[in-house]
């Protein structure tokens, strides 16, 4: 039985035997150079492929880190939004009564209080505002009053504060402040 390439193998063997020793060495050197060239090219190609894949992996790891950072920031923002929404839900604060109660507890005399009405304060949020004025209040009482206002678990805050000193008594102040509360409209 004859092998498929047996004729070509026989022809190559006869050609090899017909070469001189010098020609055989040259042919072996050329074959070795060819093998080395193929190995170097293959190694370079593999190295380049590995470098490309390593860069791709590094890029994807960086993207995953960014996603993790953004996800953490989103969770924090979501928690903060939920806290604020819980402060906005429920029965709205009646500013007139609330401010009068605080002033009575602290033995303060409110000079004037005016309702400034309600207005939209953003999408789905409504703000109610009251202006309060005090004549002849000392600084410590004012600070205690302001702290008590913002201690409410509902969202009540001092929007604007105007303080004027008095010429007749430098220890007392005339104060106008704007207090607002917020609630969800839907």
PyMOL CGO cylinders between C-alpha atoms (Angstrom):
from pymol import cmd
from pymol.cgo import CYLINDER

trace = [
    CYLINDER, 0.00, 0.00, 0.00, 1.36, 3.33, -1.07, 0.3, 1, 1, 1, 1, 1, 1,
    CYLINDER, 1.36, 3.33, -1.07, 1.15, 6.42, 1.22, 0.3, 1, 1, 1, 1, 1, 1,
    CYLINDER, 1.15, 6.42, 1.22, -0.42, 9.54, -0.31, 0.3, 1, 1, 1, 1, 1, 1,
    CYLINDER, -0.42, 9.54, -0.31, 2.74, 11.65, -0.23, 0.3, 1, 1, 1, 1, 1, 1,
    CYLINDER, 2.74, 11.65, -0.23, 5.22, 8.83, -0.63, 0.3, 1, 1, 1, 1, 1, 1,
    CYLINDER, 5.22, 8.83, -0.63, 6.26, 9.99, -4.10, 0.3, 1, 1, 1, 1, 1, 1,
    CYLINDER, 6.26, 9.99, -4.10, 7.00, 13.50, -2.86, 0.3, 1, 1, 1, 1, 1, 1,
    CYLINDER, 7.00, 13.50, -2.86, 8.91, 12.12, 0.13, 0.3, 1, 1, 1, 1, 1, 1,
    CYLINDER, 8.91, 12.12, 0.13, 11.02, 9.90, -2.15, 0.3, 1, 1, 1, 1, 1, 1,
    CYLINDER, 11.02, 9.90, -2.15, 11.71, 12.82, -4.46, 0.3, 1, 1, 1, 1, 1, 1,
    CYLINDER, 11.71, 12.82, -4.46, 12.79, 15.02, -1.49, 0.3, 1, 1, 1, 1, 1, 1,
    CYLINDER, 12.79, 15.02, -1.49, 15.06, 12.23, -0.18, 0.3, 1, 1, 1, 1, 1, 1,
    CYLINDER, 15.06, 12.23, -0.18, 16.76, 11.83, -3.57, 0.3, 1, 1, 1, 1, 1, 1,
    CYLINDER, 16.76, 11.83, -3.57, 17.18, 15.61, -3.81, 0.3, 1, 1, 1, 1, 1, 1,
    CYLINDER, 17.18, 15.61, -3.81, 18.69, 15.71, -0.30, 0.3, 1, 1, 1, 1, 1, 1,
    CYLINDER, 18.69, 15.71, -0.30, 21.15, 12.93, -1.10, 0.3, 1, 1, 1, 1, 1, 1,
    CYLINDER, 21.15, 12.93, -1.10, 22.18, 14.73, -4.27, 0.3, 1, 1, 1, 1, 1, 1,
    CYLINDER, 22.18, 14.73, -4.27, 23.21, 17.86, -2.33, 0.3, 1, 1, 1, 1, 1, 1,
    CYLINDER, 23.21, 17.86, -2.33, 26.73, 18.54, -1.18, 0.3, 1, 1, 1, 1, 1, 1,
    CYLINDER, 26.73, 18.54, -1.18, 27.55, 18.92, 2.53, 0.3, 1, 1, 1, 1, 1, 1,
    CYLINDER, 27.55, 18.92, 2.53, 27.77, 22.70, 2.16, 0.3, 1, 1, 1, 1, 1, 1,
    CYLINDER, 27.77, 22.70, 2.16, 24.37, 22.88, 0.43, 0.3, 1, 1, 1, 1, 1, 1,
    CYLINDER, 24.37, 22.88, 0.43, 22.81, 20.69, 3.14, 0.3, 1, 1, 1, 1, 1, 1,
    CYLINDER, 22.81, 20.69, 3.14, 24.12, 23.03, 5.88, 0.3, 1, 1, 1, 1, 1, 1,
    CYLINDER, 24.12, 23.03, 5.88, 22.80, 26.07, 4.02, 0.3, 1, 1, 1, 1, 1, 1,
    CYLINDER, 22.80, 26.07, 4.02, 19.40, 24.41, 3.62, 0.3, 1, 1, 1, 1, 1, 1,
    CYLINDER, 19.40, 24.41, 3.62, 19.31, 23.46, 7.33, 0.3, 1, 1, 1, 1, 1, 1,
    CYLINDER, 19.31, 23.46, 7.33, 20.27, 27.05, 8.27, 0.3, 1, 1, 1, 1, 1, 1,
    CYLINDER, 20.27, 27.05, 8.27, 17.51, 28.43, 6.05, 0.3, 1, 1, 1, 1, 1, 1,
    CYLINDER, 17.51, 28.43, 6.05, 15.00, 25.99, 7.56, 0.3, 1, 1, 1, 1, 1, 1,
    CYLINDER, 15.00, 25.99, 7.56, 16.12, 26.95, 11.09, 0.3, 1, 1, 1, 1, 1, 1,
    CYLINDER, 16.12, 26.95, 11.09, 15.84, 30.66, 10.21, 0.3, 1, 1, 1, 1, 1, 1,
    CYLINDER, 15.84, 30.66, 10.21, 12.34, 30.03, 8.83, 0.3, 1, 1, 1, 1, 1, 1,
    CYLINDER, 12.34, 30.03, 8.83, 11.28, 28.16, 12.00, 0.3, 1, 1, 1, 1, 1, 1,
    CYLINDER, 11.28, 28.16, 12.00, 12.76, 30.90, 14.24, 0.3, 1, 1, 1, 1, 1, 1,
    CYLINDER, 12.76, 30.90, 14.24, 10.98, 33.59, 12.19, 0.3, 1, 1, 1, 1, 1, 1,
    CYLINDER, 10.98, 33.59, 12.19, 7.66, 31.75, 12.45, 0.3, 1, 1, 1, 1, 1, 1,
    CYLINDER, 7.66, 31.75, 12.45, 8.14, 31.27, 16.22, 0.3, 1, 1, 1, 1, 1, 1,
    CYLINDER, 8.14, 31.27, 16.22, 9.06, 34.96, 16.75, 0.3, 1, 1, 1, 1, 1, 1,
    CYLINDER, 9.06, 34.96, 16.75, 6.08, 36.15, 14.69, 0.3, 1, 1, 1, 1, 1, 1,
    CYLINDER, 6.08, 36.15, 14.69, 3.74, 33.79, 16.53, 0.3, 1, 1, 1, 1, 1, 1,
    CYLINDER, 3.74, 33.79, 16.53, 5.15, 34.88, 19.91, 0.3, 1, 1, 1, 1, 1, 1,
    CYLINDER, 5.15, 34.88, 19.91, 4.79, 38.58, 18.95, 0.3, 1, 1, 1, 1, 1, 1,
    CYLINDER, 4.79, 38.58, 18.95, 1.23, 38.00, 17.81, 0.3, 1, 1, 1, 1, 1, 1,
    CYLINDER, 1.23, 38.00, 17.81, 0.39, 36.17, 21.03, 0.3, 1, 1, 1, 1, 1, 1,
    CYLINDER, 0.39, 36.17, 21.03, 2.03, 38.91, 23.12, 0.3, 1, 1, 1, 1, 1, 1,
    CYLINDER, 2.03, 38.91, 23.12, 0.08, 41.60, 21.26, 0.3, 1, 1, 1, 1, 1, 1,
    CYLINDER, 0.08, 41.60, 21.26, -3.16, 39.65, 21.73, 0.3, 1, 1, 1, 1, 1, 1,
    CYLINDER, -3.16, 39.65, 21.73, -2.43, 39.24, 25.47, 0.3, 1, 1, 1, 1, 1, 1,
    CYLINDER, -2.43, 39.24, 25.47, -1.66, 42.96, 25.80, 0.3, 1, 1, 1, 1, 1, 1,
    CYLINDER, -1.66, 42.96, 25.80, -4.91, 43.84, 24.00, 0.3, 1, 1, 1, 1, 1, 1,
    CYLINDER, -4.91, 43.84, 24.00, -6.91, 41.51, 26.24, 0.3, 1, 1, 1, 1, 1, 1,
    CYLINDER, -6.91, 41.51, 26.24, -5.18, 42.84, 29.37, 0.3, 1, 1, 1, 1, 1, 1,
    CYLINDER, -5.18, 42.84, 29.37, -6.00, 46.42, 28.36, 0.3, 1, 1, 1, 1, 1, 1,
    CYLINDER, -6.00, 46.42, 28.36, -9.60, 45.42, 27.66, 0.3, 1, 1, 1, 1, 1, 1,
    CYLINDER, -9.60, 45.42, 27.66, -9.87, 43.71, 31.05, 0.3, 1, 1, 1, 1, 1, 1,
    CYLINDER, -9.87, 43.71, 31.05, -8.38, 46.77, 32.80, 0.3, 1, 1, 1, 1, 1, 1,
    CYLINDER, -8.38, 46.77, 32.80, -10.86, 49.04, 30.99, 0.3, 1, 1, 1, 1, 1, 1,
    CYLINDER, -10.86, 49.04, 30.99, -13.79, 46.84, 31.96, 0.3, 1, 1, 1, 1, 1, 1,
    CYLINDER, -13.79, 46.84, 31.96, -12.60, 46.69, 35.59, 0.3, 1, 1, 1, 1, 1, 1,
    CYLINDER, -12.60, 46.69, 35.59, -12.44, 50.51, 35.61, 0.3, 1, 1, 1, 1, 1, 1,
    CYLINDER, -12.44, 50.51, 35.61, -15.95, 50.68, 34.20, 0.3, 1, 1, 1, 1, 1, 1,
    CYLINDER, -15.95, 50.68, 34.20, -17.16, 48.25, 36.89, 0.3, 1, 1, 1, 1, 1, 1,
    CYLINDER, -17.16, 48.25, 36.89, -15.56, 50.44, 39.57, 0.3, 1, 1, 1, 1, 1, 1,
    CYLINDER, -15.56, 50.44, 39.57, -17.33, 53.48, 38.14, 0.3, 1, 1, 1, 1, 1, 1,
    CYLINDER, -17.33, 53.48, 38.14, -20.62, 51.58, 38.16, 0.3, 1, 1, 1, 1, 1, 1,
    CYLINDER, -20.62, 51.58, 38.16, -20.04, 50.56, 41.79, 0.3, 1, 1, 1, 1, 1, 1,
    CYLINDER, -20.04, 50.56, 41.79, -19.29, 54.17, 42.77, 0.3, 1, 1, 1, 1, 1, 1,
    CYLINDER, -19.29, 54.17, 42.77, -22.35, 55.46, 40.91, 0.3, 1, 1, 1, 1, 1, 1,
    CYLINDER, -22.35, 55.46, 40.91, -24.52, 52.71, 42.43, 0.3, 1, 1, 1, 1, 1, 1,
    CYLINDER, -24.52, 52.71, 42.43, -23.32, 53.69, 45.90, 0.3, 1, 1, 1, 1, 1, 1,
    CYLINDER, -23.32, 53.69, 45.90, -24.05, 57.34, 45.19, 0.3, 1, 1, 1, 1, 1, 1,
    CYLINDER, -24.05, 57.34, 45.19, -27.46, 56.42, 43.84, 0.3, 1, 1, 1, 1, 1, 1,
    CYLINDER, -27.46, 56.42, 43.84, -28.27, 54.39, 46.96, 0.3, 1, 1, 1, 1, 1, 1,
    CYLINDER, -28.27, 54.39, 46.96, -27.21, 57.29, 49.18, 0.3, 1, 1, 1, 1, 1, 1,
    CYLINDER, -27.21, 57.29, 49.18, -29.31, 59.74, 47.16, 0.3, 1, 1, 1, 1, 1, 1,
    CYLINDER, -29.31, 59.74, 47.16, -32.25, 57.34, 47.25, 0.3, 1, 1, 1, 1, 1, 1,
    CYLINDER, -32.25, 57.34, 47.25, -31.99, 57.04, 51.05, 0.3, 1, 1, 1, 1, 1, 1,
    CYLINDER, -31.99, 57.04, 51.05, -31.79, 60.83, 51.37, 0.3, 1, 1, 1, 1, 1, 1,
    CYLINDER, -31.79, 60.83, 51.37, -34.79, 61.26, 49.05, 0.3, 1, 1, 1, 1, 1, 1,
    CYLINDER, -34.79, 61.26, 49.05, -36.79, 58.77, 51.10, 0.3, 1, 1, 1, 1, 1, 1,
    CYLINDER, -36.79, 58.77, 51.10, -35.93, 60.63, 54.33, 0.3, 1, 1, 1, 1, 1, 1,
    CYLINDER, -35.93, 60.63, 54.33, -37.02, 63.95, 52.86, 0.3, 1, 1, 1, 1, 1, 1,
    CYLINDER, -37.02, 63.95, 52.86, -40.21, 62.46, 51.41, 0.3, 1, 1, 1, 1, 1, 1,
    CYLINDER, -40.21, 62.46, 51.41, -41.09, 60.99, 54.80, 0.3, 1, 1, 1, 1, 1, 1,
    CYLINDER, -41.09, 60.99, 54.80, -40.67, 64.47, 56.32, 0.3, 1, 1, 1, 1, 1, 1,
    CYLINDER, -40.67, 64.47, 56.32, -42.99, 65.89, 53.63, 0.3, 1, 1, 1, 1, 1, 1,
    CYLINDER, -42.99, 65.89, 53.63, -45.76, 63.30, 54.03, 0.3, 1, 1, 1, 1, 1, 1,
    CYLINDER, -45.76, 63.30, 54.03, -48.55, 63.39, 56.56, 0.3, 1, 1, 1, 1, 1, 1,
    CYLINDER, -48.55, 63.39, 56.56, -50.44, 66.24, 58.12, 0.3, 1, 1, 1, 1, 1, 1,
    CYLINDER, -50.44, 66.24, 58.12, -48.97, 69.60, 57.15, 0.3, 1, 1, 1, 1, 1, 1,
    CYLINDER, -48.97, 69.60, 57.15, -47.54, 71.81, 59.89, 0.3, 1, 1, 1, 1, 1, 1,
    CYLINDER, -47.54, 71.81, 59.89, -49.81, 74.72, 60.77, 0.3, 1, 1, 1, 1, 1, 1,
    CYLINDER, -49.81, 74.72, 60.77, -47.21, 77.41, 60.98, 0.3, 1, 1, 1, 1, 1, 1,
    CYLINDER, -47.21, 77.41, 60.98, -49.29, 79.94, 62.92, 0.3, 1, 1, 1, 1, 1, 1,
    CYLINDER, -49.29, 79.94, 62.92, -50.06, 77.49, 65.71, 0.3, 1, 1, 1, 1, 1, 1,
    CYLINDER, -50.06, 77.49, 65.71, -46.59, 75.98, 65.65, 0.3, 1, 1, 1, 1, 1, 1,
    CYLINDER, -46.59, 75.98, 65.65, -44.83, 79.34, 65.97, 0.3, 1, 1, 1, 1, 1, 1,
    CYLINDER, -44.83, 79.34, 65.97, -47.24, 80.57, 68.66, 0.3, 1, 1, 1, 1, 1, 1,
    CYLINDER, -47.24, 80.57, 68.66, -46.67, 77.38, 70.68, 0.3, 1, 1, 1, 1, 1, 1,
    CYLINDER, -46.67, 77.38, 70.68, -42.90, 77.80, 70.51, 0.3, 1, 1, 1, 1, 1, 1,
    CYLINDER, -42.90, 77.80, 70.51, -43.10, 81.47, 71.51, 0.3, 1, 1, 1, 1, 1, 1,
    CYLINDER, -43.10, 81.47, 71.51, -45.38, 80.65, 74.49, 0.3, 1, 1, 1, 1, 1, 1,
    CYLINDER, -45.38, 80.65, 74.49, -43.04, 77.87, 75.70, 0.3, 1, 1, 1, 1, 1, 1,
    CYLINDER, -43.04, 77.87, 75.70, -40.11, 80.28, 75.53, 0.3, 1, 1, 1, 1, 1, 1,
    CYLINDER, -40.11, 80.28, 75.53, -42.05, 83.26, 76.96, 0.3, 1, 1, 1, 1, 1, 1,
    CYLINDER, -42.05, 83.26, 76.96, -41.54, 85.36, 73.85, 0.3, 1, 1, 1, 1, 1, 1,
    CYLINDER, -41.54, 85.36, 73.85, -43.91, 87.99, 72.53, 0.3, 1, 1, 1, 1, 1, 1,
    CYLINDER, -43.91, 87.99, 72.53, -44.49, 87.83, 68.76, 0.3, 1, 1, 1, 1, 1, 1,
    CYLINDER, -44.49, 87.83, 68.76, -44.91, 91.34, 67.40, 0.3, 1, 1, 1, 1, 1, 1,
    CYLINDER, -44.91, 91.34, 67.40, -46.66, 90.45, 64.15, 0.3, 1, 1, 1, 1, 1, 1,
    CYLINDER, -46.66, 90.45, 64.15, -47.34, 87.32, 62.12, 0.3, 1, 1, 1, 1, 1, 1,
    CYLINDER, -47.34, 87.32, 62.12, -48.56, 87.33, 58.50, 0.3, 1, 1, 1, 1, 1, 1,
    CYLINDER, -48.56, 87.33, 58.50, -49.46, 84.43, 56.25, 0.3, 1, 1, 1, 1, 1, 1,
    CYLINDER, -49.46, 84.43, 56.25, -47.70, 84.74, 52.90, 0.3, 1, 1, 1, 1, 1, 1,
    CYLINDER, -47.70, 84.74, 52.90, -49.72, 81.92, 51.37, 0.3, 1, 1, 1, 1, 1, 1,
    CYLINDER, -49.72, 81.92, 51.37, -48.64, 78.84, 49.48, 0.3, 1, 1, 1, 1, 1, 1,
    CYLINDER, -48.64, 78.84, 49.48, -46.70, 78.44, 46.28, 0.3, 1, 1, 1, 1, 1, 1,
    CYLINDER, -46.70, 78.44, 46.28, -45.14, 75.58, 44.33, 0.3, 1, 1, 1, 1, 1, 1,
    CYLINDER, -45.14, 75.58, 44.33, -41.60, 74.81, 45.47, 0.3, 1, 1, 1, 1, 1, 1,
    CYLINDER, -41.60, 74.81, 45.47, -40.80, 72.22, 42.85, 0.3, 1, 1, 1, 1, 1, 1,
    CYLINDER, -40.80, 72.22, 42.85, -42.46, 69.33, 41.12, 0.3, 1, 1, 1, 1, 1, 1,
    CYLINDER, -42.46, 69.33, 41.12, -45.07, 67.87, 43.48, 0.3, 1, 1, 1, 1, 1, 1,
    CYLINDER, -45.07, 67.87, 43.48, -44.03, 70.05, 46.44, 0.3, 1, 1, 1, 1, 1, 1,
    CYLINDER, -44.03, 70.05, 46.44, -45.92, 72.98, 47.90, 0.3, 1, 1, 1, 1, 1, 1,
    CYLINDER, -45.92, 72.98, 47.90, -44.49, 75.59, 50.27, 0.3, 1, 1, 1, 1, 1, 1,
    CYLINDER, -44.49, 75.59, 50.27, -46.45, 77.50, 52.93, 0.3, 1, 1, 1, 1, 1, 1,
    CYLINDER, -46.45, 77.50, 52.93, -44.83, 80.65, 54.26, 0.3, 1, 1, 1, 1, 1, 1,
    CYLINDER, -44.83, 80.65, 54.26, -45.36, 82.89, 57.29, 0.3, 1, 1, 1, 1, 1, 1,
    CYLINDER, -45.36, 82.89, 57.29, -43.55, 86.11, 58.21, 0.3, 1, 1, 1, 1, 1, 1,
    CYLINDER, -43.55, 86.11, 58.21, -42.91, 86.72, 61.90, 0.3, 1, 1, 1, 1, 1, 1,
    CYLINDER, -42.91, 86.72, 61.90, -41.53, 89.83, 63.58, 0.3, 1, 1, 1, 1, 1, 1,
    CYLINDER, -41.53, 89.83, 63.58, -40.16, 90.39, 67.05, 0.3, 1, 1, 1, 1, 1, 1,
    CYLINDER, -40.16, 90.39, 67.05, -39.50, 93.74, 68.64, 0.3, 1, 1, 1, 1, 1, 1,
    CYLINDER, -39.50, 93.74, 68.64, -36.94, 93.94, 71.41, 0.3, 1, 1, 1, 1, 1, 1,
    CYLINDER, -36.94, 93.94, 71.41, -35.68, 90.34, 71.57, 0.3, 1, 1, 1, 1, 1, 1,
    CYLINDER, -35.68, 90.34, 71.57, -32.28, 89.37, 72.93, 0.3, 1, 1, 1, 1, 1, 1,
    CYLINDER, -32.28, 89.37, 72.93, -29.86, 87.27, 70.89, 0.3, 1, 1, 1, 1, 1, 1,
    CYLINDER, -29.86, 87.27, 70.89, -30.00, 84.16, 73.12, 0.3, 1, 1, 1, 1, 1, 1,
    CYLINDER, -30.00, 84.16, 73.12, -33.81, 84.02, 72.95, 0.3, 1, 1, 1, 1, 1, 1,
    CYLINDER, -33.81, 84.02, 72.95, -33.69, 84.47, 69.18, 0.3, 1, 1, 1, 1, 1, 1,
    CYLINDER, -33.69, 84.47, 69.18, -31.19, 81.62, 68.77, 0.3, 1, 1, 1, 1, 1, 1,
    CYLINDER, -31.19, 81.62, 68.77, -33.29, 79.32, 70.98, 0.3, 1, 1, 1, 1, 1, 1,
    CYLINDER, -33.29, 79.32, 70.98, -36.42, 80.20, 69.00, 0.3, 1, 1, 1, 1, 1, 1,
    CYLINDER, -36.42, 80.20, 69.00, -34.71, 79.52, 65.66, 0.3, 1, 1, 1, 1, 1, 1,
    CYLINDER, -34.71, 79.52, 65.66, -33.29, 76.21, 66.87, 0.3, 1, 1, 1, 1, 1, 1,
    CYLINDER, -33.29, 76.21, 66.87, -36.69, 75.09, 68.13, 0.3, 1, 1, 1, 1, 1, 1,
    CYLINDER, -36.69, 75.09, 68.13, -38.30, 75.94, 64.77, 0.3, 1, 1, 1, 1, 1, 1,
    CYLINDER, -38.30, 75.94, 64.77, -35.95, 73.74, 62.80, 0.3, 1, 1, 1, 1, 1, 1,
    CYLINDER, -35.95, 73.74, 62.80, -36.06, 70.88, 65.33, 0.3, 1, 1, 1, 1, 1, 1,
    CYLINDER, -36.06, 70.88, 65.33, -39.47, 69.84, 64.03, 0.3, 1, 1, 1, 1, 1, 1,
    CYLINDER, -39.47, 69.84, 64.03, -39.46, 66.33, 62.50, 0.3, 1, 1, 1, 1, 1, 1,
    CYLINDER, -39.46, 66.33, 62.50, -41.46, 67.76, 59.60, 0.3, 1, 1, 1, 1, 1, 1,
    CYLINDER, -41.46, 67.76, 59.60, -39.69, 69.98, 57.09, 0.3, 1, 1, 1, 1, 1, 1,
    CYLINDER, -39.69, 69.98, 57.09, -39.90, 73.46, 58.64, 0.3, 1, 1, 1, 1, 1, 1,
    CYLINDER, -39.90, 73.46, 58.64, -37.14, 75.94, 58.04, 0.3, 1, 1, 1, 1, 1, 1,
    CYLINDER, -37.14, 75.94, 58.04, -36.24, 79.58, 58.37, 0.3, 1, 1, 1, 1, 1, 1,
    CYLINDER, -36.24, 79.58, 58.37, -36.02, 80.93, 54.84, 0.3, 1, 1, 1, 1, 1, 1,
    CYLINDER, -36.02, 80.93, 54.84, -34.97, 84.49, 55.61, 0.3, 1, 1, 1, 1, 1, 1,
    CYLINDER, -34.97, 84.49, 55.61, -33.76, 86.31, 58.69, 0.3, 1, 1, 1, 1, 1, 1,
    CYLINDER, -33.76, 86.31, 58.69, -33.41, 90.07, 59.01, 0.3, 1, 1, 1, 1, 1, 1,
    CYLINDER, -33.41, 90.07, 59.01, -31.86, 91.44, 62.22, 0.3, 1, 1, 1, 1, 1, 1,
    CYLINDER, -31.86, 91.44, 62.22, -31.55, 95.11, 63.15, 0.3, 1, 1, 1, 1, 1, 1,
    CYLINDER, -31.55, 95.11, 63.15, -29.92, 96.44, 66.28, 0.3, 1, 1, 1, 1, 1, 1,
    CYLINDER, -29.92, 96.44, 66.28, -31.77, 98.93, 68.45, 0.3, 1, 1, 1, 1, 1, 1,
    CYLINDER, -31.77, 98.93, 68.45, -30.36, 102.34, 69.26, 0.3, 1, 1, 1, 1, 1, 1,
    CYLINDER, -30.36, 102.34, 69.26, -32.23, 102.60, 72.57, 0.3, 1, 1, 1, 1, 1, 1,
    CYLINDER, -32.23, 102.60, 72.57, -30.91, 99.24, 73.92, 0.3, 1, 1, 1, 1, 1, 1,
    CYLINDER, -30.91, 99.24, 73.92, -27.85, 97.63, 72.28, 0.3, 1, 1, 1, 1, 1, 1,
    CYLINDER, -27.85, 97.63, 72.28, -28.60, 94.24, 73.91, 0.3, 1, 1, 1, 1, 1, 1,
    CYLINDER, -28.60, 94.24, 73.91, -31.96, 93.92, 72.11, 0.3, 1, 1, 1, 1, 1, 1,
    CYLINDER, -31.96, 93.92, 72.11, -32.76, 93.34, 68.46, 0.3, 1, 1, 1, 1, 1, 1,
    CYLINDER, -32.76, 93.34, 68.46, -35.65, 93.86, 66.06, 0.3, 1, 1, 1, 1, 1, 1,
    CYLINDER, -35.65, 93.86, 66.06, -36.09, 90.71, 63.99, 0.3, 1, 1, 1, 1, 1, 1,
    CYLINDER, -36.09, 90.71, 63.99, -38.12, 89.74, 60.93, 0.3, 1, 1, 1, 1, 1, 1,
    CYLINDER, -38.12, 89.74, 60.93, -38.02, 86.16, 59.79, 0.3, 1, 1, 1, 1, 1, 1,
    CYLINDER, -38.02, 86.16, 59.79, -39.70, 84.13, 57.11, 0.3, 1, 1, 1, 1, 1, 1,
    CYLINDER, -39.70, 84.13, 57.11, -40.58, 80.55, 58.07, 0.3, 1, 1, 1, 1, 1, 1,
    CYLINDER, -40.58, 80.55, 58.07, -41.70, 77.93, 55.54, 0.3, 1, 1, 1, 1, 1, 1,
    CYLINDER, -41.70, 77.93, 55.54, -42.98, 74.40, 55.65, 0.3, 1, 1, 1, 1, 1, 1,
    CYLINDER, -42.98, 74.40, 55.65, -43.25, 72.00, 52.75, 0.3, 1, 1, 1, 1, 1, 1,
    CYLINDER, -43.25, 72.00, 52.75, -45.60, 69.18, 51.83, 0.3, 1, 1, 1, 1, 1, 1,
    CYLINDER, -45.60, 69.18, 51.83, -46.20, 66.86, 48.91, 0.3, 1, 1, 1, 1, 1, 1,
    CYLINDER, -46.20, 66.86, 48.91, -49.11, 67.87, 46.71, 0.3, 1, 1, 1, 1, 1, 1,
    CYLINDER, -49.11, 67.87, 46.71, -49.89, 64.41, 45.38, 0.3, 1, 1, 1, 1, 1, 1,
]
cmd.load_cgo(trace, "trace")
